[in-house]
Every structure is written in structure tokens, then in C-alpha cells.
Amino acid sequence: MDKLKNCELFLFDMDGTLYLGDDVYEGARELMFDFPRMGKQYIYLTNNSSRAGEDYITRLRRLGFPCERENVFTSGMATGMYLNQHHKGASVYIAGTKAFHRELKSYGINLVNDELGHTDAETVDVVVQGFDTELVYEKLERACHFLRRGAAFIAANPDWVCPMPADEVLPDCGSICALLTASSGKEPTFIGKPNRNMVDVISAMTGIPNEKICCVGDRLYTDIAVAQNAGAVSVLVLSGETSAEMAAAAERQPDYILPSVKELHEIIR
């Protein structure tokens, strides 16, 4: 367990890892409060672009977790950074929640639509799709229209579903993008996990090298894959989407597989 114990920064997925809905997993709060005593840092890292960073601070505090602005990094924030780096000044149509709209606007992105998706534009440079829990057909129609006329296609995250209590799921950004790809013929560039950019940006911000960063999550194709792509340490917890059978069948194995974050706490303390 030396590689795990030597990590200086832990990046935590939230849904399915620390909690499910409003149900916090046993030991999750205690782990987060104990990090300062252990001399380690932590960041809540999420692919969920339906909420803005400020929304997560409010939500995490409401659930009893410690959280400051520097403890949150979302796929929405990463998307804003990506657009400024690769599509500076471009006209952008965003298909996402009002919170995602506000998040991108805070990065100075040139959005052509209002928070409800309404726009009079006939062409745009970029279509950005998020996990849109406020989805209406007009947004799909507009996004398809722009994509078929040459707009670049950027998506905040590739997740197919968002886990919910009682073994339910919500169609996530990846599922919405599949619809748009089928109707437009355009494949998106996904920004969130497993894109190593999420870890690289955090490494640059904190000064902690990737090999001293540990990614903790419940999904092989996002949480574990981003660690493997970035050269970070990976911990799969079996409290969410991935079962022990699915983990055993994975082509690329995580560095560590644990029942939950409670066991992670027992190891690193």
C-alpha cells in the first residue's frame, strides 16, 4: 500500500463514491475532515456539468462535508478553460442547464443563447453539450442545426448515465451526445474524465506531480481511466456503478479496489 499512502493529493468523484443522492456513505465525512491532520490535500472532482462549482460547495456543505472554493473542480470548469485555450472568442451555443450556462459565462465565453437555449443565430463556431437535466427539444434541434452546418462539437463529459438512489439512473451527457451524433454525423470532443487534462490542470495548479495524485471513484471508464491516462494512482470503490465482477473483467485493472472510502480512510491514516 506504499504507493497509495505516499499520495499527497486525493481527487474524489462524488456520486456513487462519497454519497448517492442525499445519502452519505459511512465514513465519507470523517475521511474528508481527517485529511488536514494527515497532511494531505483533497479535491472533489466531478464530471457532472449540470451544476456549477459554487453549487457543489453549497451542496457538499449541506451534506456535512468540508468544502472551500479550492476543493472543487468540475467538468464545466474544465470546459470553460478548454474553450478559452482552443476556441478563444468563438461563438458558442450551449445546450445545458442554467448553472452550466452561468459557469461558462464566468469564463468569458461568447454564448449566443440565453439560459433557456433560445437564440436567433443561424450559425455558430462551437456547440457545447452538458449533462442537461433541463433538456427540451428546442435545444436538441438547435444543436443539431449548428452541427450540420459545420460547428465544432464539444461535450463536458462522456458519462452515459448518472446514478440515482433505488437503483435508478438518469440519461447523462454521453447519452445526449449519442442522439446528436446519430442525427448530425458529428462526434464530440469530450472534456471531462477520462481526459487526462482534468488531472494535468490540477497538478499545474497545486504543484503536485501526477504520480503523487490519487483518483478515487466508482467508474472504470471515467474515474479509473483518467488516473491511468494521467499516470496517477487509481482507487476503485465498489459503492457505486462498478461491481466486483465488472472490476475483475476489466482489461486495465485499477491500482487498488476497495469496498468503499471507509476502507481507504483506514489504510491512509
Stockholm file with secondary structure:
# STOCKHOLM 1.0

chainA/1-269         MDKLKNCELFLFDMDGTLYLGDDVYEGARELMFDFPRMGKQYIYLTNNSSRAGEDYITRLRRLGFPCERENVFTSGMATGMYLNQHHKGASVYIAGTKAFHRELKSYGINLVNDELGHTDAETVDVVVQGFDTELVYEKLERACHFLRRGAAFIAANPDWVCPMPADEVLPDCGSICALLTASSGKEPTFIGKPNRNMVDVISAMTGIPNEKICCVGDRLYTDIAVAQNAGAVSVLVLSGETSAEMAAAAERQPDYILPSVKELHEIIR
#=GR chainA/1-269 SS CHHHHTCSEEEECCBTTTEETTEECTTHHHHHHHHHHHTCEEEEEECCCSSCHHHHHHHHHHTTCCCCGGGEEEHHHHHHHHHHHHSTTCEEEEESCHHHHHHHHHTTCEECSCTTCCCCCSCCSEEEECCCTTCCHHHHHHHHHHHHTTCEEEESCCCSEEEETTTEEEECHHHHHHHHHHHHCCCCEECSTTSTHHHHHHHHHHCCCGGGEEEEESCIIIIIHHHHHHTCEEEEETTSSCCHHHHHTCSSCCSEEESSHHHHHHHHC
#=GC SS_cons         CHHHHTCSEEEECCBTTTEETTEECTTHHHHHHHHHHHTCEEEEEECCCSSCHHHHHHHHHHTTCCCCGGGEEEHHHHHHHHHHHHSTTCEEEEESCHHHHHHHHHTTCEECSCTTCCCCCSCCSEEEECCCTTCCHHHHHHHHHHHHTTCEEEESCCCSEEEETTTEEEECHHHHHHHHHHHHCCCCEECSTTSTHHHHHHHHHHCCCGGGEEEEESCIIIIIHHHHHHTCEEEEETTSSCCHHHHHTCSSCCSEEESSHHHHHHHHC
//
